[in-house]
Amino acid sequence: MLDTSPGHVPAPPEEPHAAPPSDEPRGCLYALSQPPLMIFLGVIGCLLLMAALHDLYLL
């Protein structure tokens, strides 16, 4: 059973190998600056555009 009496509470152990916090977290703009992601999004966009034009003009 847990001891819930108000007494000395031990401090949590320190993490000696923890990485220091970075100045700014990387967000969406960093992800969009990656060439493979932009190529993938460009291919998907072209496929959607081709499908939309096919539906508009050929069906």
C-alpha positions as CSV (number, residue, x, y, z in Angstrom):
1,M,0.0,0.0,0.0
2,L,1.2,3.5,-0.8
3,D,2.4,5.7,2.0
4,T,0.5,9.0,1.7
5,S,1.7,10.6,4.9
6,P,3.0,14.2,4.5
7,G,6.8,13.8,4.8
8,H,9.9,14.0,2.8
9,V,9.3,13.7,-0.9
10,P,12.3,12.5,-2.9
11,A,13.3,14.6,-5.9
12,P,12.9,13.0,-9.3
13,P,16.1,11.6,-10.7
14,E,18.0,13.9,-13.0
15,E,18.6,13.0,-16.7
16,P,22.3,13.4,-17.3
17,H,22.1,12.8,-21.0
18,A,19.1,14.9,-21.8
19,A,19.4,17.2,-24.8
20,P,19.3,20.9,-24.1
21,P,16.1,22.6,-25.3
22,S,16.3,24.1,-28.7
23,D,15.7,27.8,-29.2
24,E,12.8,27.4,-31.7
25,P,10.9,24.2,-32.5
26,R,10.8,23.2,-36.1
27,G,7.3,23.6,-37.5
28,C,5.3,23.4,-40.7
29,L,7.5,25.8,-42.7
30,Y,10.5,23.7,-42.0
31,A,8.6,20.5,-43.2
32,L,7.5,22.3,-46.4
33,S,11.1,23.3,-47.2
34,Q,12.1,19.6,-47.7
35,P,12.4,18.7,-51.4
36,P,10.9,15.2,-51.2
37,L,7.8,16.4,-49.5
38,M,7.3,19.2,-52.1
39,I,7.8,16.7,-55.0
40,F,5.2,14.3,-53.5
41,L,2.7,17.2,-52.9
42,G,3.4,18.4,-56.5
43,V,2.7,15.0,-58.0
44,I,-0.5,14.6,-56.0
45,G,-1.6,18.1,-57.0
46,C,-1.0,17.4,-60.7
47,L,-3.0,14.1,-60.4
48,L,-5.9,16.0,-58.8
49,L,-5.7,18.7,-61.4
50,M,-5.7,16.2,-64.3
51,A,-8.7,14.4,-62.8
52,A,-10.6,17.6,-62.4
53,L,-9.9,18.7,-66.0
54,H,-10.9,15.3,-67.2
55,D,-14.2,15.5,-65.4
56,L,-14.9,19.0,-66.6
57,Y,-14.1,18.7,-70.3
58,L,-14.3,15.0,-71.2
59,L,-17.3,13.7,-69.3
